Amino acid sequence: MGCFRCTGKSSKRSENSHNKNNKADDQAAQDGQRVNSNLHVKGDLDVKKETVSKDDQLQLDVKDLNMKDGKTNGGRAQTFTFDELSAATGNFRSDCFLGEGGFGKVYKGYLERINQVVAIKQLDRNGHQGHREFVVEVSTLSLADHPNLVKLIGFCTEGDQKLLVYEYMPLGSLENHLHDIIPGRKVLDWNTRMKIAAGAAKGLEYLHDKMKPPVIYRDLKCSNILLGEGYHPKLSDFGLAKVGPSGDKTHVSTRVMGTYGYCAPDYAMTGQLTFKSDIYSFGVVLLELITGRKAIDSTKGPKEQNLVAWARPLFRDRKKFSQMVDPLLQGHYPVRGLYQALAIAAMCVQEQPNMRPVISDVVTALNYLASQKYDPRIHPVQSTKRHSSSPEMRRDDDRRWITGNGSESE
C-alpha cells in the first residue's frame, strides 16, 4: 500500500528518499493538493514550510478541508481521536495487523461510535513523505464517491499521529489472491478475474473522466486493489494522486514516483505524467490477472523477470497465447475471451502513450468480456495448441475490437 521510485531495481521501497530530507520535504510540499472549505481542489498545495513545523502545517491543511471533530463532511469523512482508534484496535495489537505499506501499517478495528468494522492505517511517524500523502489521500477521497473506490470513513491528526480510517475490505488485496496463494485459498476463476478487471477499470474511469478536476491515480497495482464480498474490487491508497493536466496542457511535470514494474516507461524517463501513465499500469494489472505472474519477479530467469518484457514477444504470435494463461486456471477459460483480454492488455502497455486507449474504451471492452460468462461444465478444457491468423490481420482486428463497442461475436 506504499510507493517506491519507479527507477529502482527492486520492488522494495526506495531508501534513498529518507536520506534527502530537506529536498524531499520541499518537493513533497510542492506536489501536495489542497481543498478549500467548499471541497473544490485548488491545485498544488503551497505549504508554508519555512514558517511552520510539519505537525502544525498538517493541522492547517486538514483544517482547510472543513471537517470538524465528531461531524461528517457531506456524510463522508469524520475526525476521530487517537484514543478512539487505539481502543478500536486493542492498542494496535498484533492480531489486528492486516499489512504494511510504504507509509505505515494497517490494522483491523471496531469503532463503537459508528458501530462498524474498519481498517485503520497508522502512518509512519518517522517517514519523510507521509505529510503530503496524508493530505492528498483525505483530499481525493473526500471528493470521490464511487462503488469501485474505497471509502474513507475518517482520519485522526493528533500530535505527531496521523491515521486514516477506511471501510474494511474482508477479502484483502488482489495481490493476495494472485501471488503466493496460501494453502486452502480458492484460485480466482476466469469470470472473477474479468469482473475484477472491469471493476478496477470503472474506478479508474471515475478518476479520469468523472471527477472535477480529473485525477491521475499514479499508483495502480494489485496490492492497491482491495476486494469486498463477492470479489467486488475497489481502488485504494491515493497518496500519490495528482490533479491531471487541463486546458492546453498535455501532462503534469513531477518527480517520478510509483511502483517499479507498473510505471509507464515514458513517465519514468521524463517525469511527464499523463492519464495514459495510469493506462499502462492498468495493462500490467490485467496481464497479472491473465497470467498469474508478478509485475516483477526476481525468482525467474532474466528474460522473464519483467512481466511486460516477457509478454511483448508473445503478443506477436497467437499460437503462443495459451502459454501466457495462468496454469492455475487448468485450461478453464474461453479462447475468444483470452484473445480479447490479451488484446486489451497489449494496447494498454504500448511503449508510446498516444497508442494506448483511453479508459472509457477499456471499460467498454472489459464490461463486454465480464458479461460473457464462462461455464467450465459446458465449455471444454483448453489445450496448449491454438490457431493463428497473420500478425497484420490480428493487430487490425484487436484494435477495432477495443475501440468499438466490444460486442464482436465469436
C-alpha positions in Angstrom: 0.0 0.0 0.0 3.0 2.2 -0.2 5.1 3.7 -3.0 8.6 3.4 -4.4 10.6 5.2 -7.1 9.9 3.7 -10.5 13.6 3.8 -11.4 14.7 1.4 -8.7 15.8 -2.1 -9.3 13.7 -3.7 -6.7 10.0 -3.8 -5.6 11.2 -2.7 -2.1 10.6 0.9 -1.1 13.5 3.1 -2.1 15.6 4.1 0.9 17.2 7.0 -0.9 14.3 9.2 -0.3 15.0 9.0 3.5 18.5 10.4 3.0 17.5 13.7 1.4 15.1 15.1 4.0 15.1 18.7 3.0 14.8 18.1 -0.7 12.1 15.5 -0.2 10.1 17.8 2.1 10.3 20.7 -0.3 9.3 18.7 -3.3 6.5 17.0 -1.3 5.1 20.3 -0.3 5.1 21.5 -4.0 3.4 18.3 -5.1 0.6 18.4 -2.5 -3.0 19.2 -3.2 -5.3 21.4 -1.1 -9.1 21.5 -0.9 -10.9 24.7 0.1 -13.8 24.9 2.5 -16.3 24.0 -0.3 -14.1 21.0 -1.1 -13.0 22.3 -4.5 -9.5 21.4 -5.4 -7.3 24.5 -5.8 -4.4 22.7 -7.4 -1.0 22.2 -6.0 -0.6 22.9 -2.3 1.5 25.9 -1.3 2.7 24.7 2.1 4.4 27.4 4.3 7.1 25.1 5.2 9.6 27.8 6.2 7.4 29.3 9.0 5.6 26.3 10.5 6.5 22.8 11.6 5.2 19.8 9.7 2.8 18.9 12.5 1.5 22.5 12.6 1.1 22.6 8.8 -0.8 19.3 8.8 -3.3 20.8 11.2 -3.7 23.8 8.9 -4.1 21.6 5.8 -6.6 19.3 7.4 -8.5 22.3 8.8 -8.9 23.6 5.2 -10.9 20.5 4.5 -13.6 22.0 6.8 -14.0 18.7 8.7 -14.8 19.2 12.4 -14.5 16.7 15.2 -17.4 14.3 15.6 -19.1 15.6 12.5 -19.3 14.2 9.0 -18.4 16.2 5.9 -21.3 15.7 3.5 -21.9 12.3 5.1 -18.3 11.3 4.3 -15.1 11.8 6.4 -15.2 12.1 10.2 -12.4 13.0 12.6 -11.5 10.6 15.4 -9.4 10.9 18.5 -6.2 8.8 18.8 -7.7 7.1 21.9 -10.8 6.0 19.9 -8.6 4.4 17.2 -6.3 2.8 19.8 -9.3 1.3 21.6 -10.7 0.1 18.3 -7.6 -1.9 17.6 -6.8 -3.1 21.2 -3.9 -0.6 21.3 -2.8 -1.8 17.8 -2.5 -5.4 18.8 -0.5 -7.7 16.5 -3.5 -10.0 15.9 -5.3 -6.9 14.4 -2.5 -6.3 12.0 -3.5 -6.6 8.3 -0.4 -5.5 6.4 2.2 -2.8 5.9 3.0 -0.5 3.1 5.4 2.3 2.3 3.8 4.8 4.6 2.6 2.8 7.5 0.8 -0.2 9.0 -2.8 -1.2 8.6 -5.0 -2.7 11.4 -8.5 -4.1 11.6 -10.6 -2.4 14.2 -14.1 -1.9 15.5 -15.4 1.6 16.2 -18.1 1.7 18.7 -19.2 5.3 17.8 -20.3 4.2 14.3 -20.8 0.5 15.1 -18.6 -0.6 12.2 -15.6 -2.8 11.5 -12.9 -0.6 9.8 -9.4 -0.7 8.5 -7.1 1.8 10.2 -3.8 3.0 8.6 -1.3 4.4 11.0 1.3 6.5 9.1 4.9 6.1 10.0 5.8 9.0 12.3 9.4 8.9 11.2 8.5 8.9 7.5 9.6 12.0 5.5 6.8 11.8 2.9 3.8 11.0 5.0 2.5 14.6 5.3 1.9 15.2 1.7 0.4 11.7 1.1 -1.9 12.1 4.1 -3.3 15.4 2.9 -3.8 14.1 -0.7 -5.4 11.0 0.5 -8.0 12.9 2.5 -8.5 15.4 -0.2 -9.0 12.9 -3.0 -11.3 10.5 -1.1 -13.4 13.3 0.4 -14.2 14.5 -3.2 -14.7 11.0 -4.6 -17.8 8.8 -4.4 -17.8 5.6 -6.5 -18.6 2.0 -5.8 -15.1 1.0 -7.1 -13.2 3.4 -4.9 -12.6 2.5 -1.2 -14.5 4.8 1.2 -12.7 7.0 3.6 -14.6 7.0 6.8 -12.4 9.4 8.7 -9.0 10.4 10.0 -7.0 11.5 13.0 -4.4 14.2 13.3 -3.3 14.4 16.9 0.2 15.5 17.9 2.6 13.5 15.7 0.0 10.8 15.0 -1.6 10.6 11.5 -4.2 7.9 10.9 -6.7 7.1 8.2 -9.9 5.1 8.7 -11.3 3.2 5.8 -14.2 0.8 5.2 -12.9 -2.8 5.9 -12.5 -5.0 2.8 -12.8 -8.5 4.1 -11.1 -10.3 1.2 -7.9 -8.2 1.3 -5.9 -7.2 -1.8 -5.9 -8.7 -5.2 -2.3 -9.5 -4.8 -3.1 -12.0 -2.0 -5.4 -13.9 -4.4 -3.0 -14.0 -7.3 0.5 -14.4 -6.0 1.9 -16.6 -3.3 -1.5 -18.0 -2.5 -1.8 -19.5 0.9 -2.9 -23.2 1.2 -6.7 -23.6 1.1 -7.4 -20.3 -0.6 -9.6 -20.5 -3.7 -8.0 -19.8 -7.0 -9.6 -17.0 -8.9 -11.6 -18.3 -11.8 -11.7 -16.6 -15.2 -15.1 -15.0 -14.6 -13.9 -13.5 -11.3 -10.7 -12.2 -12.9 -12.6 -10.4 -15.6 -15.1 -9.0 -13.1 -12.2 -7.6 -11.0 -10.6 -6.1 -14.1 -13.8 -4.4 -15.2 -14.5 -3.0 -11.8 -11.0 -1.6 -11.4 -11.3 0.0 -14.8 -14.5 1.6 -13.8 -12.8 3.1 -10.7 -10.1 4.5 -12.9 -12.6 5.9 -15.3 -14.3 7.8 -12.5 -10.9 9.4 -11.5 -10.1 10.3 -15.1 -13.4 11.3 -16.6 -15.9 11.9 -13.8 -14.1 13.7 -11.0 -13.8 17.5 -11.2 -11.0 18.2 -11.6 -9.8 14.9 -13.1 -7.3 12.9 -11.1 -4.3 10.7 -12.2 -4.0 7.8 -9.8 -0.3 7.1 -10.2 -0.2 4.0 -8.1 -2.4 1.4 -9.7 -1.2 -2.1 -8.8 -2.5 -5.4 -7.5 -1.8 -4.6 -3.8 -3.9 -1.4 -4.1 -7.0 -3.2 -5.5 -9.0 -4.4 -2.5 -11.7 -7.0 -2.6 -15.0 -7.0 -0.8 -17.8 -9.6 -0.7 -18.2 -11.4 -4.0 -14.8 -10.2 -5.0 -16.1 -6.7 -5.6 -12.9 -4.6 -6.4 -12.1 -1.1 -5.1 -9.1 1.1 -5.7 -7.3 2.2 -2.6 -4.3 4.3 -1.4 -4.5 7.7 -3.1 -1.4 9.3 -1.5 0.3 9.7 -4.9 -2.7 11.0 -6.8 -2.2 14.2 -8.9 -4.7 16.6 -10.5 -4.4 15.9 -14.2 -3.5 18.4 -16.9 -6.1 20.9 -18.0 -6.6 23.3 -20.9 -3.9 23.2 -23.4 -1.5 21.2 -21.1 -0.8 17.7 -22.1 1.0 16.5 -19.0 1.9 17.3 -15.4 5.6 17.5 -14.6 6.5 15.9 -11.4 9.2 13.8 -9.8 8.9 10.1 -10.7 7.0 8.1 -8.1 5.1 4.8 -8.2 6.0 1.1 -8.1 8.7 -0.5 -10.2 7.2 -2.7 -12.8 4.0 -0.7 -13.0 5.4 2.7 -14.1 4.9 3.7 -17.7 8.3 4.0 -19.4 7.6 7.4 -20.8 6.8 8.7 -17.3 9.8 7.0 -15.7 12.1 8.6 -18.2 10.7 12.1 -18.5 8.7 12.8 -15.3 5.8 13.9 -17.6 2.7 12.4 -16.0 -0.4 11.8 -18.1 -3.7 9.9 -17.9 -2.0 7.3 -20.2 0.5 6.6 -17.4 -2.4 5.1 -15.5 -3.4 3.1 -18.6 0.0 1.5 -18.7 -0.3 0.5 -15.1 -3.7 -0.9 -15.7 -2.4 -3.0 -18.5 0.2 -4.5 -16.2 -2.5 -5.4 -13.7 -4.6 -7.0 -16.4 -1.6 -9.1 -17.5 -1.2 -10.2 -13.9 -4.8 -11.3 -13.8 -4.4 -13.3 -17.1 -1.1 -14.8 -16.4 -0.9 -15.1 -12.6 2.6 -13.7 -12.8 4.0 -10.8 -10.8 4.9 -7.5 -12.5 8.5 -8.0 -11.3 9.6 -11.5 -10.2 13.3 -11.8 -9.3 12.9 -15.5 -8.8 12.5 -16.1 -12.6 15.1 -16.1 -15.3 16.5 -12.8 -16.7 14.1 -12.7 -19.7 11.0 -13.4 -17.5 11.6 -11.2 -14.5 9.7 -8.2 -16.0 6.2 -9.2 -17.0 5.7 -6.7 -19.8 9.1 -7.5 -21.3 8.3 -11.2 -21.2 4.8 -10.8 -22.7 5.6 -8.5 -25.6 7.2 -11.1 -27.9 4.3 -13.5 -27.1 1.7 -10.9 -28.2 3.0 -11.3 -31.8 2.1 -14.9 -32.0 -1.4 -16.1 -31.3 -0.2 -19.7 -31.2 1.6 -18.8 -28.0 -1.3 -17.1 -26.2 -2.2 -20.3 -24.4 1.4 -20.3 -22.9 0.5 -17.0 -21.2 -2.5 -18.2 -19.2 -2.2 -18.7 -15.5 -1.6 -22.5 -15.1 -3.8 -22.4 -12.0 -6.8 -22.0 -14.3 -6.1 -25.5 -15.5 -7.4 -24.7 -19.0 -10.7 -23.4 -17.8 -11.0 -20.2 -19.8 -12.7 -19.1 -23.1 -10.4 -19.0 -26.1 -12.0 -15.9 -27.6 -12.1 -14.2 -24.2 -8.4 -14.8 -23.7 -7.6 -13.3 -27.1 -9.6 -10.2 -26.4 -8.3 -9.8 -22.9 -4.7 -10.0 -24.2 -5.5 -7.6 -26.9 -6.6 -5.0 -24.3 -3.6 -5.6 -22.2 -1.2 -5.3 -25.2 -2.7 -2.0 -26.2 -2.5 -0.6 -22.6 1.2 -1.4 -22.3 2.2 0.1 -25.6 5.5 2.0 -25.3 4.1 5.1 -26.9 1.5 6.7 -24.7 -0.6 8.1 -27.6 -1.0 4.4 -28.8 -2.7 3.4 -25.5 -6.5 3.5 -25.4 -8.5 5.9 -23.2 -10.0 4.4 -20.1 -13.6 4.7 -21.4 -12.7 2.3 -24.3 -11.1 -0.1 -21.8 -14.2 -0.1 -19.6 -16.5 -0.8 -22.6 -14.3 -3.7 -23.7 -14.0 -5.2 -20.3 -17.6 -4.8 -19.5 -18.3 -7.0 -22.5 -15.8 -9.6 -21.5 -17.1 -9.7 -17.9 -20.6 -10.2 -19.3 -19.6 -13.3 -21.3 -19.7 -15.9 -18.5 -17.5 -19.0 -18.9 -19.1 -22.2 -17.6 -16.5 -24.9 -17.1 -19.2 -27.5 -17.0 -20.2 -26.6 -20.6 -17.1 -25.4 -22.3 -14.2 -27.8 -22.9 -10.9 -27.5 -21.1 -8.4 -25.8 -23.4 -5.3 -27.4 -24.8 -2.0 -25.7 -25.5 -2.4 -25.5 -29.3 -4.1 -22.6 -30.9 -4.9 -21.4 -34.5 -3.3 -18.2 -35.6 -4.1 -15.5 -38.1 -1.5 -13.4 -39.7 0.1 -10.7 -37.4 -1.2 -7.9 -39.6 -4.8 -9.1 -39.6 -4.6 -9.8 -35.8 -3.4 -6.4 -34.9 -6.1 -4.7 -37.0 -8.8 -6.9 -35.6 -7.7 -6.3 -32.0 -7.6 -2.5 -32.4 -11.0 -2.5 -34.0 -12.4 -4.6 -31.1 -11.1 -2.4 -28.3 -12.1 0.9 -29.9 -15.5 -0.4 -31.0 -18.4 -1.5 -28.8 -16.8 -4.7 -27.6 -19.6 -6.8 -28.9 -17.9 -8.8 -31.6 -19.3 -12.3 -31.7 -17.1 -15.4 -31.7 
